[in-house]
C-alpha cells in the first residue's frame, strides 16, 4: 500500500467546490462505490436507505458547531483582528487556544476589545502566549457565570464556515452548517457527511430498523490542516475530544457480532471508532482525546461501510477515504466524480463506500 502524500494528489476544477448547500439536505447526489466488484452507481442521498436493512447500524457524530469566529479591535490602534476560538483550556479562568489574523499584529500582552451590535464593548481579551505562527493563548476577562459568558460568545460569534468559500456567513449557513441531530457544542467545523441527513430520512431509516447510535467528536481545524511531509508516517494530527456512550458501544457491537453492516457516517466517526477498540476488535465505550491519522496500510476493525463527502487533494480526509476504499478504486471514483461534475468538500455531494 502507498503511504506517500503525492499519491493522493489530483487536479480538481475550482468550479466543482460547492459554495452553497444543496436545496434540500437529502437531495444532494450520492455516488455508491462497491469495493467487492468495483461497480460505481450514481444516486441521490435519499436513496441510501435502499442499501441498509433491519439490524444494521449507522453511527452519527452529534457534535454541534459553535460560533467560533469573533472580530475584535486591538487596543490603541483599533486594528480589526479576527479571533478563531479553537479550544477552551480552562472554563474558570476563561483561557482559550485561538488563531488570530493578521497574526503579525498580535503579540503577547496585547488586549483586544469585542463590541456587540450596538457598538458597546462587552468583552476584553489579553494575549498570554504564542502557540504556533497564528496560534495564541488568550484569557477573556468577563464578570459573570459560564452560561452568561457562553451567551456573549454566541451573540458576538459568527458561523465558522470554511475560509475557502470567500464569503461572509449568510442566514442559510446558520441552519445548514449544522447537522439536524447536532446537540453537543464544541466543534469549530461541521462533520460534513452528516449534513445530508434530513429528519424525514432519519425517520425512514428508523422504520426500516436501522440503528442510529450517536458518538461525539468535536471537530477541530487540525482535521483540515495541510500535510507538509511526503512520508505520511511523519505527519502528526491535532488531538480532538471524543465520547462513546455505553449504549452506543452495545448497539454497534451487537450489529458486528450479528454480522450486520456497521456504517461510519464521516471520517470523524471513523477516527473515533478506530480510536477505541478492544482486543476482540469490538467498540469500547469511553472518552478521551484522539490524534489518530489513518493512512495506508490500515486495518479497519469496526465499520465495514462508510459515508463521506468528496474531499480536497492531499488532505487527511481523502487519505483516509482512499485507505478504506482502496487507492486505485478511489482514484477511479474521483475521476468519474469530476467527469460527472459532482460537488466537492463541505457543502458538496456524498459517497457511500460498501
Secondary structure, DSSP 4 states (H G I P E B T S, - for coil): ---BGGGG-----GGGB-SS--SSGGGSEEEEE-TTT--EEEEEGGGGGGG--TT-EEEEE-EEE---EEEEEETTT--EEEEEEEEEEETTTTEEEEEEESGGG--TT-EEEEE-TTS-EEEEEEEEEE-SSSEEEEEEE--S-HHHHHHHHHHH-B----GGG-S---HHHHHHSS-TT--EEEESS--GGGGG--HHHHHHHHHHT-B--EEEE---GGGGPPP--SBGGG--PPPEEEEE-HHHHHHHHHHHHTT--EEEESHHHHHHHHTSB-TTS-BPPEEEEE-----SS----S-SEEEEE---TTSHHHHHHHHHH-HHHHHHHHHHHHHTT--BSTTS-EEEE-
